[in-house]
Each structure stands twice: as C-alpha cells, then as structure tokens.
Amino acid sequence: MDFPSIPLSEPITRLLALDGNGLRPMELAPRRCLSEAARGELKQWKARDLFPGARSPEGAMAGMYLYFSCLDEAHSIAQELESADGSFWHGIMHRQEPDAFNSGYWFRRVGNHPVFPALLAEARRLGYNTGKVWDPLGFIDFCEAARRNPGSEEEGLAKQVQLAEWQLLFIHCSSRQEKSL
C-alpha cells in the first residue's frame, strides 16, 4: 500500500519520521509508549491544528498516539469521539491492550465502516484469509491467537494487517472533509 496517499502537515511528517514514517508494524500488545518525544510533542498540539480541514482531526490524533503505542492518550481521545471512527480507534486500542471482549464491543459499534472494503482487499493481498466482507471480530480472534505465538508467521501477518488497518483509518480520518452542497 502506498502510505501516505494524502499530504500531511510538517509536524505530522516529522513525528512519523521518528519511527518508520507510518510504515512500522505495531506490536499486537505493546507494553509501553515507544516515543516520549512523540508523546510530548503531540500533547502540545490541538488536533485541528495538526490536521486542518480533516474529516476527523481527533480521530487522526488518536491514530498518532496509537502508532507510538501511547494507549492511554489514544483511549482518552477515542472514547470522546461519538462516531464510527472513534469506535474504530477505540476497538483497535482495546485489542492492543489486550482486552478482546472490550475490543469486540467497540467494533460492534463501528457498523459497516467505509475503510472495510479497502482493508479487506489489503488483508487478502497480504495473505490473511477472510470472508467476503471485513470481519473485525474475526481479526480480534486472529490477533489474540497470534499474540500467544511470538515470532510465528501468524504474528507477522497479524502485525502487517494491523498496520494496513492503521494506515487506512489514519488516511480516512486525516484526509480533507468533503464539503456538502
């Protein structure tokens, strides 16, 4: 996948450059925030200043915190977003916590998200066998099993699909909001 497919602000580009430019697979269950520098800088900004005109600036901010495994900050933002995007980020955060039950609750609230078709296609391309539609609850189960098998092919695949999920949702949230007529 070509990431990012949208222009990002200079601070976001600089922050992502601290660790993989948005291309680093995240742990399935991170133990700590990976970058205190990123956390500190993100706390100095308002989401709307980092993502001007974005569809969901707060959603994109939650995604930034998740990329650096700062689960507490991602959770604080996601739980305040009463939208499918907020529930999606909330579900990912709880999956990484790991709290599969709570993750499932939030993914049930997402409904049929616009990112799901692209995520299904990318997951298939990566080799994740899934049905005709994206099944976030099935992916929670896959991540749970993979997490218990460190270093396995399944863990590597789960991390790659999780990265694609993060990239697609981040692009969705940080892209320009469509103006209605």
LUMSE-476166 format. One record per residue (C-alpha): x, y, z; residue in one letter. Coordinates in steps of 0.02 Angstrom, whole numbers, padded with zeros to 5 digits, always signed. Layout:
<pts>
XYZA;...
</pts>
This chain:
<pts>
+00000+00000+00000M;+00061+00175-00040D;+00067+00268+00126F;+00030+00409+00145P;-00080+00441-00004S;-00125+00614+00060I;-00019+00764+00108P;+00016+00778+00294L;+00066+00931+00395S;+00250+00959+00428E;+00236+00915+00614P;+00148+00750+00575I;+00276+00706+00440T;+00416+00745+00563R;+00336+00645+00703L;+00305+00493+00593L;+00488+00504+00539A;+00538+00471+00719L;+00492+00289+00693D;+00462+00215+00522G;+00363+00352+00433N;+00198+00263+00464G;+00268+00101+00391L;+00322+00012+00552R;+00211-00133+00604P;+00147-00105+00781M;+00154-00235+00917E;-00007-00332+00945L;+00003-00293+01132A;+00129-00153+01163P;+00198-00137+01339R;+00235+00049+01339R;+00234+00208+01237C;+00376+00193+01111L;+00421+00377+01098S;+00413+00501+01240E;+00470+00633+01115A;+00318+00600+01004A;+00202+00594+01154R;+00269+00759+01221G;+00254+00847+01054E;+00079+00781+01018L;+00021+00846+01187K;+00073+01022+01135Q;-00044+01025+00985W;-00230+01032+00956K;-00293+00902+00833A;-00370+01035+00719R;-00203+01123+00704D;-00111+00964+00654L;-00249+00906+00537F;-00331+01064+00467P;-00488+01029+00367G;-00479+00843+00406A;-00632+00730+00411R;-00591+00682+00592S;-00444+00778+00666P;-00470+00697+00837E;-00478+00526+00756G;-00314+00559+00667A;-00239+00616+00832M;-00295+00455+00917A;-00211+00364+00773G;-00049+00456+00801M;-00047+00407+00984Y;-00084+00226+00936L;+00058+00224+00809Y;+00177+00263+00952F;+00087+00140+01068S;+00030+00277+01187C;-00129+00184+01231L;-00189+00296+01372D;-00190+00452+01264E;-00269+00359+01116A;-00404+00293+01232H;-00442+00465+01305S;-00470+00537+01132I;-00563+00388+01057A;-00688+00374+01199Q;-00739+00555+01172E;-00774+00528+00986L;-00955+00476+00963E;-00932+00416+00786S;-00888+00259+00689A;-00710+00324+00676D;-00697+00346+00865G;-00768+00172+00895S;-00644+00101+00768F;-00494+00179+00856W;-00567+00128+01024H;-00582-00052+00962G;-00402-00055+00900I;-00339+00017+01064M;-00429-00115+01168H;-00370-00253+01051R;-00191-00196+01083Q;-00219-00179+01271E;-00260-00332+01253P;-00443-00339+01301D;-00530-00439+01165A;-00703-00428+01244F;-00699-00238+01257N;-00624-00225+01083S;-00769-00326+01015G;-00893-00211+01099Y;-00819-00059+01012W;-00804-00145+00843F;-00989-00192+00853R;-01025-00007+00871R;-00924+00036+00714V;-01050-00042+00596G;-01000-00051+00413N;-00854+00072+00405H;-00801+00148+00237P;-00623+00082+00266V;-00679-00101+00274F;-00680-00139+00084P;-00502-00073+00061A;-00445-00162+00219L;-00520-00325+00157L;-00428-00307-00008A;-00262-00265+00076E;-00280-00405+00204A;-00310-00530+00062R;-00159-00462-00032R;-00054-00491+00124L;-00117-00670+00139G;-00246-00654+00276Y;-00389-00770+00231N;-00554-00686+00267T;-00732-00694+00203G;-00824-00584+00079K;-00830-00437+00199V;-00707-00375+00330W;-00738-00460+00497D;-00661-00356+00637P;-00715-00483+00769L;-00629-00623+00674G;-00473-00515+00663F;-00478-00490+00853I;-00476-00679+00873D;-00335-00696+00746F;-00231-00564+00839C;-00264-00650+01007E;-00201-00817+00939A;-00053-00737+00850A;-00003-00640+01006R;+00012-00803+01101R;+00134-00866+00969N;+00276-00737+00968P;+00387-00744+00815G;+00262-00850+00716S;+00207-00819+00538E;+00034-00782+00608E;+00103-00646+00721E;+00195-00567+00574G;+00039-00572+00467L;-00070-00501+00606A;+00053-00356+00626K;+00053-00322+00438Q;-00138-00322+00428V;-00147-00214+00585Q;-00028-00090+00502L;-00137-00084+00346A;-00289-00057+00459E;-00200+00086+00548W;-00142+00166+00385Q;-00313+00157+00303L;-00406+00226+00454L;-00274+00361+00481F;-00288+00414+00298I;-00478+00412+00311H;-00478+00522+00467C;-00341+00643+00413S;-00400+00669+00234S;-00494+00825+00187R;-00675+00830+00235Q;-00794+00826+00088E;-00894+00987+00078K;-01081+00966+00058S;-01177+01073-00064L;
</pts>
